[in-house]
Amino acid sequence: MLTNAPRNPADTAVVAALPSVGVACWLAAHELGAVNAVLMGYVAFALPVGAVAARRARIDDAKDRELQAFVHAVAGHVGLGRPFGGAVSRVARGVDLGALNPDVDDLAVALAATTTPRAGGVRRAALAGFVERVDTQLAAQTVGLVSGALDAGSDADATFEALQSEVGRLYHEKRSVRSRLLVYVAVGWTTALLVVGITVAVSHTVLGSFTQLSAVSDAASAGGLSIDPRAVDVARDRFRFYVVTQATMLACGWFAGAASRGRYSAVLHSGVLVAVAYAVFTGVGLG
């Protein structure tokens, strides 16, 4: 688990859970306040988990992009009459596929055994291992179908021609969906930052005005206007505004992150927004 933590956000979440609880307890013990201690503990958990997830997402995007080039290159060799294993070996040696290079090299080595009588089973296992190592939805939806088509006796050239079209269609569909969802990411962040700005402005102006009114309550009472200085507890109400604002940061962060890439992205977005709100409120003396 520790060795996979820098690459797998699920493992990172398990590893980071205990230290983040420790951060929260330490901050609470140093009089930061229970609410801020819990929030900063969440930030300490969210940032490493989200960073690993973001890095993993970039690698997966690169693999999906290179998967198109891989399928296109293999299809070209298969179209020239070369067997599937030989085509993969030539692509592994002659084409730079970036993030996909190690996985293609392993596939070429595994397919080198397909000259045996159990060629179909070896090819099936090699492709299954390739899909597992690439570990993206696009690979699972496309490459995994190749073995079944070849085992069924389908023409290899036609199989890879169809696979090229399917990979290209799914890749562009994925990018199109992600582009449309970016609107929701922008909405989440814009809403969060507006809430922070409005809350800070209200805390400074409206609640500040109540403080001034309380200071002149005696003069007002002498003039016949009675003002109860205890009607508004400025410190209490500023704290309530702060708590509501941080709850909004969590909600907006989860909304934006879920629209972006899912739950781990939601953890990252919400953690960053909580940290931003804390920094702003502390910076203006309201935290």
N, C-alpha and C positions, 0 to 999 in steps of 0.2 A: 504493500500500500504506500509506504513512504517513497519507494522508488518511482511509483507511478504518479505520485501527487503533483509533480511539476507538469505533467502531461494530461492528466485526467481530472476534470473539475469535481467529479463525485468523490474521488479519493482525497482531493484537496479539502473538500468540505468536512470530511471526517477528521482529517489531521488538524484543520484550523479550528475546530469546534472548541476543544479544551483550552487552547491559548486565548481565544476570544473571551471565554468565560473568565479566565484569569485576569485579562485586561479590565473587564467590567468590575470585577471584585476589587482589584487594586485601585481603580479610579474612585469607586464608592468609598473605600477606606480612606482616601485622601480628600474627602469632602467635596468631590465634584458634584454630588447630588445623584440620587438614585436614577432619575430619568436620563440625565446625561451619561451616566456610567453605562446604563443598558444600551443607549444609542451608540456610544463609542465602541462598546463591545461588539455591537452589530457591524459597525464600520470595519473593525479589525477582522471580522469574519468575512465580510462581503468583498473587500478589496482583493485579497489573494485568490479567493475562489473565482471572482469575476475576471481577474487578470488571466488566470489559467484558462478559463472558458473562452475568453477573447482570443488568446493565442491559439487554442485548439480550433476555434472557428476559422481563423485565418489559414491555418494549415489545411483544414478540410476544404475550404474554398479553393485553395491552390491545387489540391488533389483532384477536385471535381473538374477544374479547368484543364488540368493536364490529362485527365481521363479521356477527354475528347480527342486530344492529340494522340494518345496511346491507341485508342480504337481506330482512328483514321490511319495511323501508320501500320498497324497490324492488318487492317483491311486491304491496304495497298499490297502488302506482301502475299496475303492469301489470294488476292485477285491474280497474282502472277503464278499461282499454282503451288506455292510453297505450303507445307503442312503447318497447322496451327502452332505447334511447338517450335518449329524452325522460325516461323514469322516472329514469334515473341522474342526468341533469342536474338534475332537480327535487330529488332527494335531496342532491346535492352542494351545492345552493344553500340548501336549507331545513333540513337535519338536521346537528347537531353530532355528528360521529363520532370526536372525539378524535384518537387516534394514527392513525386511518385516513383522516383528512380529506385530506392531500396525495395519497394514492393514489387516492381516489375522485375528486378534482378532475382528476387526470391521466386517469383512465378516462373521465370525462365529456367532456373535450376530444377524446380519441381516438375516442370513439363518435359525435362530432358529424359525422364523415365517412361514417356508415353510410347516408346517403341516396343514395350513389352506386351505380352498377350492381354494384360490387364490395363491396356492403355485407357479405356473409357473410365475405369474407376480412378486411375491416377489423375487423369485430366479433371475429373469431377472434384477430387480432393484438392488439387492444386488451385482450381478456380475458387473453390469455397474458402481456402486459406487466403487467397488474394483479396477476396471481398472482405474477409474478417480483418485483415491487416489494414486495408484502406479505410474501412469502418466509416463509410459515408452512405447516406441514403441513396444517392445516385448510383453508386457502385452496386449496392444490393438490388436495386431495381433493374439494372441492365446487365452487368457482367455475369451475374448469377444465372442468367437465362441461356448463356452461350453453351454451357456444357450439355444442358438438356436438349438443345436444338441439334448439336452435333451428334449426340448419342442417338437421337431419333433418326439420324440419317439425312438431315437437311444439308443442302448444298452450302459449303463453308463460305463461298463468295457471297451468296445471297444472304446468309445469316449475318455476316459482318456489315454488309451494306444496310440491312435493316437496323442493325445495332447502331451504326453511325447516326442514322436518322433519329432513333429513339433517344440516344444520349444527347444529341444536340437539342432536341425538342424539350426534354426534361430539364436540361441545364438552363436554357433560356426561360423556361416557365418558372423555374426557381428564382432566377434573377428578377423576373418581372414581378412576382409576388413580393419579394423582399423590397423592391423599389416602391411598391404601393404601400407597404406597411411602414415605410419611413415617415409617412405623414403622421401616423399615430405616435411614433417616437418623438417627433417634433411637438406634437400637441401635449404629450406628457411633460416634456421638459419646459415648454413655454408656460404651461399652467403652474408648474412647481415654482419657477422663478418669479412669476407674477404674484403668487401667493406670498412668497418671501418678501418681495418689495412692498406689497400692500400692507402686510402685517407690521413690518418695520416702520412704515410711514404712520400707520394708525397708532402704534405704540408710542412714537415720538410726539405726534401732534395731539391726538385726542386724549390719550392718557396723560400726556404732559400738561394739557390744558386743565384737566381735573386737579392736578397737583397745584397749579397756580391758583385755581379757584379755592382750594382748601386753605391756601396760605392767606387769602384775603377774606376768609369767612367771618372773622370778627368785624371787619369794616362793613361787610355786607349786612351782617345782623344789625349793626347800628343804624343802617339805613332802612331797615324794615324788611330786608330780604334774608330769609333764613337758609343757610347752606350747611348741611351736615358733612363735616370733613371725613366721616367714616362711610359715606355713601359709596365711595369707590376706593377699593384697596388697590393702588397702582401696581405694587409689586406682585400681588396675587394675580391680577388680571393680565399683567405682562407674561407671567409664567404660563397662564392658561393659553394665551395666544401662541406662546412658544410650543407648547405641547401639541396644540391643534396643527400648527405649521409643520412640525416634524411628522405627525401622522399623515399629513397631506404629502410630504416628501416620500414617505414609504409607499403610499398608494400610487402616486404619480410615477415613481421609479419602477414599481412592479408593472404598471400599465405600459410604460415605454419599453422596458426590457422584454416583457412577454411578447410585445409586438415586434421587437427586433429579432431575437434569437431563442427565446424560451426562458426557462426558470433561472438558469445560471446568469444569463444576461440581465434578468430582472433583479437578481441579487446585487449585481454590480451597479446598475443604474440607481437603485434605491439607496445603496450604501454611499455612492458619490453625492447624491442629493442631500442625504442626511448630513454628511460632512460639510457640504457647502452651506446649508442652513445654520449649522452650528458655528461655522467660521464667521458668517455674516452677523448673527445675533451677538456673538462674543465680541466681534470687532466694533460694534456700535454700542456695546455696553448693556445689551438686553439679555444675554445668555445666562 
